[in-house]
């Protein structure tokens, strides 16, 4: 692809944004580039003048967002790494169901990237009445041309959110994504956009980009489960998940500020899994706020069992970080250190469980 640093590269991966109506409901369409270019060309002159020129790539086959795996994240990161230097920025159009998971994974794989990588999509297809697709795409393109944005972000519903801080928050509303524990990186509407520079990563990323793209193949088939505790959970249930030889790490979603049942058998399973070198981390089931493992007596057992604090991370950011670290040739001590270290603004601090 020729170098044109004034263009934005659009990578279309599938999702509702490009679907069309059929007798059986919404179905994927392979002509979305032509449809989108036609739509953008038909915008009012003042809207069109604000948009950068685009180049186009399309994954083949399109990713089914609800069936995406770490291998899909790895393939997408490879596309960005291969092409991003030839463009002002990158926009990735993606299904909404697992968009926050993809954004979090890309943030770790593209650490230190020196230009925008903006993910977006829509809750309704481009041509549907009252669709949010056009507004989301236009805003994503404009943010992707901003040199002050140097990280992976999600643009949706008038907000620009850090990718590794974002979650899908609504099933139907246009403002479908939220960033529970970090403020937006930017905002905008059809009249203009604003980037909140003081919140971005660009001030903390000096020198050449440091991309990390390890092979995720060995972790693509469920090697890092996400386990949500519930009242009545028993040790045998945790044992079935955590002590399986195929499991290399796990995220535990615990209660409140970091509490678990004071059951010696449950804590024994956690300690055994950690002792086998499995990377275990804990976050709160509450979407807002952080865990503080050990603040209550009911959480001290997590520290003794070697469980790491996920601080205020989202489940998406925590699981994808575990996968990213486990895929690299690191010893267990270094993996633990890096998990507790903010790498891409995904967590606020290192607190407990280290």
C-alpha angles and dihedrals in degrees: 000000000000119000115255111157092191094063130083118226113226116203111193113202101168132259137134093305092075101033126114133210119262136170088267096047131263116354134177119268127205096204098068095121092061092044093050095045089050090050094048092047089055096055121113111277094249091053094046093048091061093058127088122231113265139219118202137225127170128196114233114243100020113246116255097224094209091052098043118135135190087267089063090050090051093050091050093049089052091055092050093046091050097050112021097089090064094059142053089242146328132253118197116198108206142161113272100229096078100011092117091052092052092046092051093049093047090051091061095042093048098043113166095014109168099216140040125292105185124185121200143152138156144256090227133029119271096256097041117114112269091002119173091212099095095048093046094048095045092050093045090053092050094049090046089061093055111105090200091068108081107166145057112288142168120232113198139138095003096310135101110212132184106259095225091050099049136102135179102252106174133042098208113005121102092235088065100153133065138181103215100188106026131052122245119278091219147342139207152147137208091296099054150327132236126203116205096217096186090064097051132096096236093093090057099046112078126171129008121349114270104212118188114198110165122172110272095185095105091053100044097093104065102290092142110048125190112226123193114199119228134184108277098027112155135210094245090060093053090044091056090056106034104037096051107117091231092063115092100171142348144204117228118202104206134182128280115320094354112310131153133172112285090233113141091209093054092046089046091057091051092049092049092050091049090046089056088059097258114150108235125182135175134212131171124268086224108094093215124059135016138278117250103195112208097021088109124039088238089067101045091087089066091061092048089050092054096249114158124228115245090196108199098338123139117244088247093054094044097050094044090048091052090050092047094051095043090053092059127082095251131133118244094257092055092046090053092048093050093047089057091047121083104241104171103008091278095133137026103226150336107271125169132315093072 
